[in-house]
Amino acid sequence: NYGQLLGDDLFWKALRLSLVFTASVVALELVLGFFVASLLDRRMRGVGLLRTLFIIPVFASPVAMGLTWRYMFQPSYGLVNDLLERLGLPTVNWLASPDWALPAVVIADVWQWTPFVALILLAGMQSVSPEVAEASQLDGLGPWQHLRRMVLPMIAPVVVVVALIRLIDAFKTFDLIYIVTRGGPGTATYTLPLHAYATGFSSFLMGQSAAIAWLLVIVVNALTIVFLRVLAREQG
């Protein structure tokens, strides 16, 4: 089973798409999450309610979320193309284009999980002593310099942990991609979890499907070891 998989071009494409999808969503969610967390890390009226509303997408069912985004990406009546038209931009046939199908799934995942990343980073930011901000002001650092030079190095372990959590979850994402694109068009969004599902439940090759699942475990463990070493180095 393992030998057949390693000689299968479709397996290698599915692995590559899984890595591209995982790297894209984790990078975008960390950047956007850090930006949103910095906006929420301040005292202002109604910020508690804003934080509560902001976390709602995380609690939505992946199936419901996938169906919602599938309708939103429809070329004729979807909300996304309607917004593009209003902005004077060209519309895109998101789910039927091999070039845009994967970015469409990335957008859906980033929309759902960026609030989770932002709230974890916000908790890390609020653990930083107020004396650090006072020292930054005395040194003449601006808000952006304070975040980049002072806050970000101090919450680096938190960043590594939330990146590891999202990396593991994104690499094994199945339901969202299956609902939105079914792995298509063609094999444009045919990631490794979808390959395991199709091999086992469409082709009924349970041995190869189990081998794919074990390879998923191996890749996730390898990535986890890398992140844990980075975390140990940051804490050291």
FIKOLZA-1660 file (N, C-alpha, C; in steps of 0.1 Angstrom, whole numbers, plus 5000, padded with zeros to 4 digits):
% residues 236
   i   px   py   pz ch aa at
   1 5008 4988 5000  A  N  N
   1 5000 5000 5000  A  N CA
   1 5009 5013 5000  A  N  C
   2 5019 5013 5008  A  Y  N
   2 5027 5024 5009  A  Y CA
   2 5035 5026 4996  A  Y  C
   3 5040 5015 4990  A  G  N
   3 5047 5015 4978  A  G CA
   3 5038 5021 4966  A  G  C
   4 5026 5016 4966  A  Q  N
   4 5017 5021 4955  A  Q CA
   4 5014 5036 4957  A  Q  C
   5 5013 5041 4969  A  L  N
   5 5011 5055 4972  A  L CA
   5 5022 5063 4967  A  L  C
   6 5034 5059 4971  A  L  N
   6 5046 5067 4968  A  L CA
   6 5049 5068 4953  A  L  C
   7 5043 5058 4945  A  G  N
   7 5044 5059 4931  A  G CA
   7 5032 5065 4924  A  G  C
   8 5023 5071 4932  A  D  N
   8 5011 5076 4926  A  D CA
   8 5012 5091 4925  A  D  C
   9 5011 5097 4913  A  D  N
   9 5013 5111 4911  A  D CA
   9 5001 5119 4917  A  D  C
  10 4989 5113 4918  A  L  N
  10 4978 5120 4924  A  L CA
  10 4981 5122 4939  A  L  C
  11 4987 5112 4946  A  F  N
  11 4990 5113 4960  A  F CA
  11 5000 5125 4962  A  F  C
  12 5010 5126 4954  A  W  N
  12 5020 5137 4956  A  W CA
  12 5013 5151 4953  A  W  C
  13 5004 5151 4943  A  K  N
  13 4997 5164 4941  A  K CA
  13 4988 5167 4953  A  K  C
  14 4981 5157 4958  A  A  N
  14 4973 5160 4970  A  A CA
  14 4981 5164 4982  A  A  C
  15 4993 5159 4984  A  L  N
  15 5002 5163 4995  A  L CA
  15 5006 5177 4992  A  L  C
  16 5010 5180 4980  A  R  N
  16 5015 5194 4977  A  R CA
  16 5003 5204 4980  A  R  C
  17 4991 5201 4975  A  L  N
  17 4980 5210 4977  A  L CA
  17 4977 5212 4992  A  L  C
  18 4978 5201 5000  A  S  N
  18 4976 5202 5014  A  S CA
  18 4986 5211 5021  A  S  C
  19 4999 5210 5017  A  L  N
  19 5009 5219 5023  A  L CA
  19 5007 5233 5019  A  L  C
  20 5003 5236 5006  A  V  N
  20 5000 5249 5001  A  V CA
  20 4989 5255 5009  A  V  C
  21 4978 5247 5010  A  F  N
  21 4966 5252 5017  A  F CA
  21 4969 5255 5032  A  F  C
  22 4977 5246 5038  A  T  N
  22 4980 5248 5052  A  T CA
  22 4989 5260 5054  A  T  C
  23 4999 5262 5046  A  A  N
  23 5008 5273 5048  A  A CA
  23 5001 5286 5045  A  A  C
  24 4992 5286 5035  A  S  N
  24 4985 5299 5032  A  S CA
  24 4976 5303 5043  A  S  C
  25 4968 5294 5048  A  V  N
  25 4958 5298 5058  A  V CA
  25 4965 5301 5071  A  V  C
  26 4975 5294 5075  A  V  N
  26 4982 5297 5088  A  V CA
  26 4989 5311 5087  A  V  C
  27 4996 5313 5076  A  A  N
  27 5002 5326 5075  A  A CA
  27 4993 5338 5075  A  A  C
  28 4982 5337 5067  A  L  N
  28 4972 5348 5067  A  L CA
  28 4965 5350 5080  A  L  C
  29 4962 5338 5087  A  E  N
  29 4955 5340 5100  A  E CA
  29 4964 5346 5110  A  E  C
  30 4977 5343 5110  A  L  N
  30 4986 5349 5120  A  L CA
  30 4987 5364 5117  A  L  C
  31 4989 5368 5105  A  V  N
  31 4991 5382 5102  A  V CA
  31 4978 5390 5105  A  V  C
  32 4966 5385 5100  A  L  N
  32 4954 5392 5103  A  L CA
  32 4950 5391 5117  A  L  C
  33 4953 5379 5124  A  G  N
  33 4949 5378 5138  A  G CA
  33 4958 5388 5146  A  G  C
  34 4970 5389 5143  A  F  N
  34 4979 5399 5151  A  F CA
  34 4974 5413 5149  A  F  C
  35 4970 5416 5137  A  F  N
  35 4965 5430 5134  A  F CA
  35 4952 5432 5142  A  F  C
  36 4943 5423 5141  A  V  N
  36 4930 5425 5148  A  V CA
  36 4932 5425 5163  A  V  C
  37 4941 5416 5168  A  A  N
  37 4943 5416 5183  A  A CA
  37 4949 5429 5187  A  A  C
  38 4958 5435 5179  A  S  N
  38 4963 5448 5183  A  S CA
  38 4952 5459 5184  A  S  C
  39 4942 5458 5175  A  L  N
  39 4931 5467 5175  A  L CA
  39 4922 5466 5187  A  L  C
  40 4920 5453 5191  A  L  N
  40 4912 5450 5203  A  L CA
  40 4919 5452 5216  A  L  C
  41 4932 5453 5216  A  D  N
  41 4939 5454 5228  A  D CA
  41 4940 5469 5233  A  D  C
  42 4928 5474 5236  A  R  N
  42 4928 5488 5240  A  R CA
  42 4915 5490 5248  A  R  C
  43 4914 5500 5256  A  R  N
  43 4902 5503 5264  A  R CA
  43 4893 5512 5256  A  R  C
  44 4882 5507 5252  A  M  N
  44 4872 5516 5245  A  M CA
  44 4858 5510 5248  A  M  C
  45 4848 5519 5246  A  R  N
  45 4835 5515 5249  A  R CA
  45 4830 5504 5240  A  R  C
  46 4824 5494 5246  A  G  N
  46 4818 5483 5238  A  G CA
  46 4828 5473 5233  A  G  C
  47 4841 5473 5238  A  V  N
  47 4851 5464 5233  A  V CA
  47 4848 5449 5237  A  V  C
  48 4841 5448 5249  A  G  N
  48 4838 5434 5253  A  G CA
  48 4827 5428 5244  A  G  C
  49 4817 5436 5240  A  L  N
  49 4807 5431 5231  A  L CA
  49 4813 5428 5217  A  L  C
  50 4822 5436 5213  A  L  N
  50 4829 5434 5200  A  L CA
  50 4837 5421 5200  A  L  C
  51 4844 5418 5211  A  R  N
  51 4851 5406 5211  A  R CA
  51 4842 5394 5211  A  R  C
  52 4831 5395 5218  A  T  N
  52 4821 5384 5218  A  T CA
  52 4815 5381 5204  A  T  C
  53 4812 5392 5197  A  L  N
  53 4806 5390 5183  A  L CA
  53 4817 5385 5174  A  L  C
  54 4829 5389 5176  A  F  N
  54 4840 5386 5167  A  F CA
  54 4843 5371 5167  A  F  C
  55 4840 5364 5178  A  I  N
  55 4843 5350 5179  A  I CA
  55 4832 5341 5173  A  I  C
  56 4821 5346 5169  A  I  N
  56 4810 5338 5165  A  I CA
  56 4813 5329 5153  A  I  C
  57 4821 5333 5143  A  P  N
  57 4824 5323 5132  A  P CA
  57 4831 5310 5136  A  P  C
  58 4838 5311 5147  A  V  N
  58 4845 5299 5152  A  V CA
  58 4835 5288 5156  A  V  C
  59 4824 5292 5162  A  F  N
  59 4814 5282 5167  A  F CA
  59 4805 5277 5156  A  F  C
  60 4806 5282 5144  A  A  N
  60 4797 5278 5133  A  A CA
  60 4801 5264 5128  A  A  C
  61 4791 5256 5124  A  S  N
  61 4794 5243 5119  A  S CA
  61 4802 5244 5106  A  S  C
  62 4812 5236 5104  A  P  N
  62 4820 5236 5091  A  P CA
  62 4811 5233 5079  A  P  C
  63 4801 5224 5081  A  V  N
  63 4792 5221 5070  A  V CA
  63 4783 5233 5066  A  V  C
  64 4778 5240 5077  A  A  N
  64 4770 5252 5074  A  A CA
  64 4778 5263 5068  A  A  C
  65 4791 5264 5073  A  M  N
  65 4800 5274 5068  A  M CA
  65 4803 5271 5054  A  M  C
  66 4806 5259 5050  A  G  N
  66 4809 5255 5037  A  G CA
  66 4797 5258 5027  A  G  C
  67 4785 5255 5031  A  L  N
  67 4774 5258 5023  A  L CA
  67 4772 5273 5021  A  L  C
  68 4774 5280 5032  A  T  N
  68 4772 5295 5031  A  T CA
  68 4782 5301 5021  A  T  C
  69 4795 5297 5022  A  W  N
  69 4805 5302 5013  A  W CA
  69 4803 5296 4998  A  W  C
  70 4798 5285 4997  A  R  N
  70 4795 5279 4984  A  R CA
  70 4785 5288 4976  A  R  C
  71 4774 5292 4984  A  Y  N
  71 4764 5301 4978  A  Y CA
  71 4770 5315 4975  A  Y  C
  72 4779 5320 4984  A  M  N
  72 4785 5333 4983  A  M CA
  72 4794 5334 4971  A  M  C
  73 4800 5322 4967  A  F  N
  73 4810 5322 4956  A  F CA
  73 4803 5319 4943  A  F  C
  74 4790 5318 4942  A  Q  N
  74 4783 5315 4930  A  Q CA
  74 4785 5327 4920  A  Q  C
  75 4788 5324 4907  A  P  N
  75 4792 5335 4898  A  P CA
  75 4780 5345 4895  A  P  C
  76 4768 5340 4895  A  S  N
  76 4757 5348 4890  A  S CA
  76 4750 5356 4901  A  S  C
  77 4748 5349 4913  A  Y  N
  77 4740 5356 4924  A  Y CA
  77 4748 5356 4937  A  Y  C
  78 4761 5353 4937  A  G  N
  78 4769 5352 4949  A  G CA
  78 4772 5366 4954  A  G  C
  79 4774 5367 4967  A  L  N
  79 4777 5380 4974  A  L CA
  79 4791 5385 4970  A  L  C
  80 4800 5376 4968  A  V  N
  80 4814 5380 4966  A  V CA
  80 4815 5387 4952  A  V  C
  81 4809 5381 4942  A  N  N
  81 4810 5387 4929  A  N CA
  81 4802 5400 4928  A  N  C
  82 4791 5401 4936  A  D  N
  82 4783 5413 4937  A  D CA
  82 4791 5424 4943  A  D  C
  83 4799 5421 4953  A  L  N
  83 4808 5431 4959  A  L CA
  83 4819 5436 4949  A  L  C
  84 4824 5426 4942  A  L  N
  84 4834 5430 4932  A  L CA
  84 4828 5439 4921  A  L  C
  85 4816 5436 4917  A  E  N
  85 4810 5445 4907  A  E CA
  85 4808 5459 4912  A  E  C
  86 4803 5460 4925  A  R  N
  86 4801 5473 4931  A  R CA
  86 4814 5481 4932  A  R  C
  87 4825 5474 4933  A  L  N
  87 4838 5480 4934  A  L CA
  87 4844 5483 4921  A  L  C
  88 4838 5479 4910  A  G  N
  88 4843 5481 4896  A  G CA
  88 4854 5471 4893  A  G  C
  89 4854 5459 4900  A  L  N
  89 4864 5449 4897  A  L CA
  89 4858 5438 4889  A  L  C
  90 4866 5431 4881  A  P  N
  90 4861 5419 4873  A  P CA
  90 4856 5408 4882  A  P  C
  91 4846 5402 4878  A  T  N
  91 4840 5390 4886  A  T CA
  91 4848 5378 4883  A  T  C
  92 4847 5368 4891  A  V  N
  92 4855 5355 4890  A  V CA
  92 4845 5344 4892  A  V  C
  93 4847 5334 4883  A  N  N
  93 4839 5321 4885  A  N CA
  93 4847 5312 4895  A  N  C
  94 4846 5315 4908  A  W  N
  94 4854 5310 4918  A  W CA
  94 4855 5295 4918  A  W  C
  95 4844 5288 4919  A  L  N
  95 4844 5274 4921  A  L CA
  95 4846 5266 4909  A  L  C
  96 4846 5272 4897  A  A  N
  96 4848 5265 4884  A  A CA
  96 4861 5267 4878  A  A  C
  97 4869 5276 4884  A  S  N
  97 4882 5280 4879  A  S CA
  97 4893 5272 4887  A  S  C
  98 4902 5265 4880  A  P  N
  98 4913 5259 4887  A  P CA
  98 4922 5268 4894  A  P  C
  99 4923 5281 4889  A  D  N
  99 4932 5291 4895  A  D CA
  99 4926 5297 4907  A  D  C
 100 4913 5297 4908  A  W  N
 100 4906 5305 4919  A  W CA
 100 4899 5296 4930  A  W  C
 101 4898 5283 4927  A  A  N
 101 4891 5274 4936  A  A CA
 101 4898 5273 4949  A  A  C
 102 4911 5271 4949  A  L  N
 102 4919 5270 4961  A  L CA
 102 4919 5283 4969  A  L  C
 103 4921 5295 4963  A  P  N
 103 4920 5307 4970  A  P CA
 103 4906 5309 4976  A  P  C
 104 4896 5304 4970  A  A  N
 104 4882 5305 4976  A  A CA
 104 4881 5297 4989  A  A  C
 105 4887 5285 4989  A  V  N
 105 4887 5277 5001  A  V CA
 105 4895 5284 5012  A  V  C
 106 4906 5289 5008  A  V  N
 106 4915 5296 5018  A  V CA
 106 4908 5308 5024  A  V  C
 107 4901 5316 5016  A  I  N
 107 4893 5327 5021  A  I CA
 107 4883 5322 5031  A  I  C
 108 4876 5312 5028  A  A  N
 108 4865 5307 5037  A  A CA
 108 4872 5302 5051  A  A  C
 109 4883 5295 5050  A  D  N
 109 4889 5291 5062  A  D CA
 109 4895 5302 5070  A  D  C
 110 4901 5312 5063  A  V  N
 110 4907 5324 5070  A  V CA
 110 4896 5331 5077  A  V  C
 111 4884 5333 5071  A  W  N
 111 4873 5340 5077  A  W CA
 111 4868 5333 5089  A  W  C
 112 4868 5320 5090  A  Q  N
 112 4863 5313 5101  A  Q CA
 112 4873 5313 5113  A  Q  C
 113 4886 5312 5110  A  W  N
 113 4895 5309 5121  A  W CA
 113 4904 5320 5125  A  W  C
 114 4903 5331 5117  A  T  N
 114 4911 5343 5122  A  T CA
 114 4907 5348 5135  A  T  C
 115 4894 5349 5139  A  P  N
 115 4890 5353 5152  A  P CA
 115 4896 5345 5163  A  P  C
 116 4897 5332 5161  A  F  N
 116 4903 5323 5171  A  F CA
 116 4918 5327 5173  A  F  C
 117 4925 5329 5163  A  V  N
 117 4939 5333 5164  A  V CA
 117 4940 5346 5170  A  V  C
 118 4931 5355 5167  A  A  N
 118 4932 5369 5172  A  A CA
 118 4929 5369 5187  A  A  C
 119 4920 5361 5192  A  L  N
 119 4917 5361 5206  A  L CA
 119 4928 5355 5214  A  L  C
 120 4935 5344 5209  A  I  N
 120 4946 5338 5216  A  I CA
 120 4958 5349 5217  A  I  C
 121 4960 5355 5205  A  L  N
 121 4971 5365 5206  A  L CA
 121 4967 5377 5215  A  L  C
 122 4954 5381 5215  A  L  N
 122 4950 5391 5224  A  L CA
 122 4952 5388 5239  A  L  C
 123 4950 5375 5242  A  A  N
 123 4953 5371 5256  A  A CA
 123 4967 5372 5259  A  A  C
 124 4976 5369 5249  A  G  N
 124 4990 5370 5251  A  G CA
 124 4994 5385 5252  A  G  C
 125 4988 5394 5244  A  M  N
 125 4991 5408 5245  A  M CA
 125 4987 5414 5259  A  M  C
 126 4976 5409 5264  A  Q  N
 126 4971 5415 5277  A  Q CA
 126 4979 5410 5289  A  Q  C
 127 4987 5399 5286  A  S  N
 127 4996 5394 5297  A  S CA
 127 5009 5402 5298  A  S  C
 128 5011 5411 5288  A  V  N
 128 5023 5419 5288  A  V CA
 128 5021 5430 5299  A  V  C
 129 5031 5432 5307  A  S  N
 129 5030 5442 5317  A  S CA
 129 5029 5456 5312  A  S  C
 130 5020 5465 5318  A  P  N
 130 5018 5479 5313  A  P CA
 130 5031 5487 5314  A  P  C
 131 5041 5482 5322  A  E  N
 131 5053 5489 5323  A  E CA
 131 5061 5489 5310  A  E  C
 132 5059 5478 5302  A  V  N
 132 5065 5477 5289  A  V CA
 132 5061 5489 5280  A  V  C
 133 5048 5491 5280  A  A  N
 133 5042 5502 5272  A  A CA
 133 5048 5516 5276  A  A  C
 134 5049 5517 5290  A  E  N
 134 5054 5530 5295  A  E CA
 134 5069 5532 5291  A  E  C
 135 5076 5521 5291  A  A  N
 135 5090 5521 5287  A  A CA
 135 5092 5525 5272  A  A  C
 136 5083 5519 5264  A  S  N
 136 5083 5522 5250  A  S CA
 136 5080 5537 5247  A  S  C
 137 5070 5543 5255  A  Q  N
 137 5067 5557 5253  A  Q CA
 137 5079 5566 5257  A  Q  C
 138 5086 5562 5268  A  L  N
 138 5098 5569 5272  A  L CA
 138 5109 5569 5262  A  L  C
 139 5110 5557 5255  A  D  N
 139 5120 5556 5245  A  D CA
 139 5116 5562 5232  A  D  C
 140 5104 5567 5231  A  G  N
 140 5100 5574 5218  A  G CA
 140 5095 5564 5207  A  G  C
 141 5091 5552 5211  A  L  N
 141 5087 5543 5201  A  L CA
 141 5072 5545 5198  A  L  C
 142 5069 5545 5185  A  G  N
 142 5055 5546 5180  A  G CA
 142 5047 5533 5183  A  G  C
 143 5034 5533 5180  A  P  N
 143 5026 5522 5183  A  P CA
 143 5030 5509 5175  A  P  C
 144 5034 5511 5162  A  W  N
 144 5038 5500 5154  A  W CA
 144 5052 5495 5159  A  W  C
 145 5061 5504 5162  A  Q  N
 145 5074 5499 5167  A  Q CA
 145 5073 5492 5180  A  Q  C
 146 5063 5497 5189  A  H  N
 146 5061 5490 5201  A  H CA
 146 5056 5476 5199  A  H  C
 147 5047 5474 5190  A  L  N
 147 5042 5461 5187  A  L CA
 147 5053 5452 5181  A  L  C
 148 5061 5457 5172  A  R  N
 148 5071 5449 5165  A  R CA
 148 5083 5446 5174  A  R  C
 149 5088 5456 5181  A  R  N
 149 5100 5454 5189  A  R CA
 149 5098 5449 5203  A  R  C
 150 5087 5452 5209  A  M  N
 150 5085 5449 5223  A  M CA
 150 5074 5437 5225  A  M  C
 151 5062 5439 5219  A  V  N
 151 5052 5430 5222  A  V CA
 151 5054 5417 5215  A  V  C
 152 5057 5417 5202  A  L  N
 152 5058 5405 5194  A  L CA
 152 5069 5396 5200  A  L  C
 153 5081 5400 5203  A  P  N
 153 5091 5391 5209  A  P CA
 153 5086 5385 5222  A  P  C
 154 5078 5393 5230  A  M  N
 154 5074 5388 5243  A  M CA
 154 5063 5377 5242  A  M  C
 155 5055 5378 5231  A  I  N
 155 5044 5368 5230  A  I CA
 155 5048 5358 5219  A  I  C
 156 5061 5357 5216  A  A  N
 156 5065 5347 5206  A  A CA
 156 5061 5333 5209  A  A  C
 157 5062 5328 5222  A  P  N
 157 5057 5314 5225  A  P CA
 157 5042 5313 5223  A  P  C
 158 5034 5323 5225  A  V  N
 158 5020 5322 5222  A  V CA
 158 5017 5321 5207  A  V  C
 159 5025 5328 5199  A  V  N
 159 5024 5328 5185  A  V CA
 159 5027 5314 5180  A  V  C
 160 5038 5308 5185  A  V  N
 160 5042 5294 5181  A  V CA
 160 5031 5284 5184  A  V  C
 161 5025 5285 5196  A  V  N
 161 5015 5276 5200  A  V CA
 161 5002 5277 5192  A  V  C
 162 4998 5289 5189  A  V  N
 162 4986 5291 5181  A  V CA
 162 4988 5287 5167  A  V  C
 163 5000 5289 5162  A  A  N
 163 5004 5285 5148  A  A CA
 163 5004 5270 5147  A  A  C
 164 5009 5263 5158  A  L  N
 164 5009 5248 5158  A  L CA
 164 4995 5243 5158  A  L  C
 165 4986 5249 5166  A  I  N
 165 4972 5244 5167  A  I CA
 165 4965 5245 5153  A  I  C
 166 4967 5257 5147  A  R  N
 166 4961 5259 5134  A  R CA
 166 4967 5251 5123  A  R  C
 167 4980 5248 5124  A  L  N
 167 4987 5240 5114  A  L CA
 167 4982 5226 5114  A  L  C
 168 4980 5220 5126  A  I  N
 168 4975 5207 5127  A  I CA
 168 4961 5206 5122  A  I  C
 169 4953 5216 5126  A  D  N
 169 4939 5215 5122  A  D CA
 169 4937 5218 5107  A  D  C
 170 4945 5227 5101  A  A  N
 170 4943 5230 5087  A  A CA
 170 4948 5219 5078  A  A  C
 171 4959 5212 5082  A  F  N
 171 4964 5201 5074  A  F CA
 171 4954 5190 5072  A  F  C
 172 4946 5188 5082  A  K  N
 172 4936 5177 5081  A  K CA
 172 4922 5182 5078  A  K  C
 173 4921 5194 5073  A  T  N
 173 4908 5199 5069  A  T CA
 173 4901 5191 5058  A  T  C
 174 4889 5187 5061  A  F  N
 174 4882 5179 5051  A  F CA
 174 4868 5184 5048  A  F  C
 175 4860 5187 5059  A  D  N
 175 4846 5190 5057  A  D CA
 175 4844 5203 5049  A  D  C
 176 4852 5214 5052  A  L  N
 176 4850 5227 5045  A  L CA
 176 4853 5225 5030  A  L  C
 177 4864 5219 5027  A  I  N
 177 4868 5217 5013  A  I CA
 177 4858 5208 5006  A  I  C
 178 4854 5198 5012  A  Y  N
 178 4845 5189 5005  A  Y CA
 178 4831 5195 5002  A  Y  C
 179 4826 5203 5012  A  I  N
 179 4814 5210 5009  A  I CA
 179 4815 5221 4999  A  I  C
 180 4826 5228 4999  A  V  N
 180 4827 5240 4990  A  V CA
 180 4830 5235 4975  A  V  C
 181 4840 5227 4974  A  T  N
 181 4845 5223 4960  A  T CA
 181 4844 5209 4957  A  T  C
 182 4842 5200 4966  A  R  N
 182 4843 5185 4964  A  R CA
 182 4857 5181 4959  A  R  C
 183 4867 5190 4961  A  G  N
 183 4880 5187 4956  A  G CA
 183 4883 5192 4942  A  G  C
 184 4873 5198 4936  A  G  N
 184 4874 5202 4922  A  G CA
 184 4877 5217 4921  A  G  C
 185 4876 5223 4909  A  P  N
 185 4874 5216 4896  A  P CA
 185 4886 5207 4892  A  P  C
 186 4883 5195 4888  A  G  N
 186 4893 5185 4885  A  G CA
 186 4899 5181 4898  A  G  C
 187 4912 5184 4900  A  T  N
 187 4919 5181 4913  A  T CA
 187 4925 5194 4918  A  T  C
 188 4919 5206 4916  A  A  N
 188 4925 5219 4920  A  A CA
 188 4925 5220 4935  A  A  C
 189 4916 5214 4942  A  T  N
 189 4915 5215 4956  A  T CA
 189 4915 5201 4963  A  T  C
 190 4921 5192 4956  A  Y  N
 190 4921 5178 4960  A  Y CA
 190 4932 5175 4970  A  Y  C
 191 4929 5178 4983  A  T  N
 191 4939 5177 4993  A  T CA
 191 4941 5162 4998  A  T  C
 192 4950 5160 5007  A  L  N
 192 4953 5147 5012  A  L CA
 192 4941 5140 5019  A  L  C
 193 4934 5148 5028  A  P  N
 193 4922 5141 5035  A  P CA
 193 4911 5137 5025  A  P  C
 194 4909 5145 5014  A  L  N
 194 4900 5142 5004  A  L CA
 194 4904 5129 4996  A  L  C
 195 4917 5128 4994  A  H  N
 195 4923 5117 4987  A  H CA
 195 4921 5104 4995  A  H  C
 196 4923 5105 5009  A  A  N
 196 4920 5094 5017  A  A CA
 196 4906 5090 5017  A  A  C
 197 4897 5099 5017  A  Y  N
 197 4882 5096 5017  A  Y CA
 197 4878 5090 5004  A  Y  C
 198 4883 5096 4992  A  A  N
 198 4879 5090 4979  A  A CA
 198 4885 5076 4977  A  A  C
 199 4897 5074 4982  A  T  N
 199 4904 5061 4980  A  T CA
 199 4896 5050 4988  A  T  C
 200 4892 5054 5000  A  G  N
 200 4885 5044 5009  A  G CA
 200 4871 5042 5006  A  G  C
 201 4863 5053 5003  A  F  N
 201 4849 5052 5002  A  F CA
 201 4843 5053 4988  A  F  C
 202 4852 5057 4978  A  S  N
 202 4848 5057 4964  A  S CA
 202 4854 5045 4957  A  S  C
 203 4867 5043 4958  A  S  N
 203 4874 5032 4952  A  S CA
 203 4874 5019 4961  A  S  C
 204 4870 5021 4973  A  F  N
 204 4870 5009 4983  A  F CA
 204 4883 5003 4984  A  F  C
 205 4894 5011 4984  A  L  N
 205 4908 5006 4987  A  L CA
 205 4911 5010 5001  A  L  C
 206 4906 5002 5011  A  M  N
 206 4907 5006 5025  A  M CA
 206 4922 5005 5029  A  M  C
 207 4930 4996 5024  A  G  N
 207 4944 4995 5028  A  G CA
 207 4951 5008 5024  A  G  C
 208 4949 5013 5011  A  Q  N
 208 4956 5025 5007  A  Q CA
 208 4951 5037 5015  A  Q  C
 209 4938 5037 5018  A  S  N
 209 4932 5048 5025  A  S CA
 209 4938 5049 5039  A  S  C
 210 4940 5037 5046  A  A  N
 210 4946 5037 5059  A  A CA
 210 4961 5042 5058  A  A  C
 211 4968 5038 5047  A  A  N
 211 4981 5042 5045  A  A CA
 211 4982 5057 5044  A  A  C
 212 4973 5063 5037  A  I  N
 212 4972 5078 5036  A  I CA
 212 4970 5084 5049  A  I  C
 213 4961 5078 5057  A  A  N
 213 4959 5084 5071  A  A CA
 213 4971 5083 5079  A  A  C
 214 4979 5072 5078  A  W  N
 214 4991 5071 5086  A  W CA
 214 5001 5081 5081  A  W  C
 215 5002 5084 5068  A  L  N
 215 5011 5094 5063  A  L CA
 215 5007 5108 5068  A  L  C
 216 4994 5110 5069  A  L  N
 216 4990 5123 5075  A  L CA
 216 4995 5124 5089  A  L  C
 217 4994 5114 5097  A  V  N
 217 4999 5114 5111  A  V CA
 217 5014 5117 5111  A  V  C
 218 5021 5110 5102  A  I  N
 218 5036 5112 5102  A  I CA
 218 5039 5127 5099  A  I  C
 219 5033 5133 5088  A  V  N
 219 5036 5146 5085  A  V CA
 219 5032 5156 5096  A  V  C
 220 5020 5154 5102  A  V  N
 220 5016 5163 5113  A  V CA
 220 5026 5162 5125  A  V  C
 221 5030 5150 5128  A  N  N
 221 5040 5148 5139  A  N CA
 221 5053 5154 5136  A  N  C
 222 5058 5153 5123  A  A  N
 222 5070 5160 5119  A  A CA
 222 5069 5175 5121  A  A  C
 223 5058 5181 5116  A  L  N
 223 5056 5195 5118  A  L CA
 223 5055 5199 5133  A  L  C
 224 5049 5191 5140  A  T  N
 224 5048 5194 5155  A  T CA
 224 5061 5194 5162  A  T  C
 225 5070 5184 5158  A  I  N
 225 5083 5184 5164  A  I CA
 225 5091 5197 5161  A  I  C
 226 5090 5201 5148  A  V  N
 226 5097 5214 5144  A  V CA
 226 5092 5225 5153  A  V  C
 227 5078 5227 5154  A  F  N
 227 5073 5238 5162  A  F CA
 227 5076 5237 5176  A  F  C
 228 5076 5225 5182  A  L  N
 228 5080 5223 5196  A  L CA
 228 5094 5227 5199  A  L  C
 229 5103 5224 5189  A  R  N
 229 5117 5228 5191  A  R CA
 229 5119 5243 5190  A  R  C
 230 5111 5249 5181  A  V  N
 230 5111 5264 5180  A  V CA
 230 5106 5270 5193  A  V  C
 231 5095 5264 5199  A  L  N
 231 5090 5269 5211  A  L CA
 231 5100 5267 5223  A  L  C
 232 5106 5256 5223  A  A  N
 232 5116 5254 5234  A  A CA
 232 5128 5263 5233  A  A  C
 233 5132 5267 5221  A  R  N
 233 5142 5276 5219  A  R CA
 233 5138 5290 5223  A  R  C
 234 5125 5294 5220  A  E  N
 234 5120 5307 5224  A  E CA
 234 5120 5308 5239  A  E  C
 235 5115 5297 5246  A  Q  N
 235 5114 5298 5260  A  Q CA
 235 5128 5297 5267  A  Q  C
 236 5137 5291 5260  A  G  N
 236 5151 5290 5265  A  G CA
 236 5158 5303 5264  A  G  C
% end
